Amino acid sequence: MKDEEMRDPPHDLRERTTDFALRIIRMFVALPKTDAARVLGKQALRSGTSVGANYREAQRSRSKAEFISKIGDCLKELDETAYWLDLLVQSGIVTTEKLSALQDETNQLLAIFTTISKKAKASL
């Protein structure tokens, strides 16, 4: 990956991570008002909304190592979000049907950021 690609990633992924965060927020707001739903929901809210923030930090990275680190943070937060979404479904708090599209987007973003990470590491 060229240096300019490392510093100026595609604009559409920035928008996509923002849209993802907004979907996570709407999911949280729609959760039942039970203690379990709120605990799991807040965890998903925290990790799901931090993906875009970490991606923006990656865009402003000063080195390839910093870029790789921030992309790694995106991956970590996406994986954590997937975990909390799975728990919401497996616990019966939310139906599979209601979260399947959000879970699919989480998995797609995981795949995208995994590819970015692998390419960036290979360029070192």
Secondary structure, 3 states (H helix, E strand, C coil): CCHHHHHCCCHHHHHHHHHHHHHHHHHHHHCCCCHHHHHHHHHHHHHHHHHHHHHHHHHCCCCHHHHHHHHHHHHHHHHHHHHHHHHHHHCCCCCHHHHHHHHHHHHHHHHHHHHHHHHHHHCC
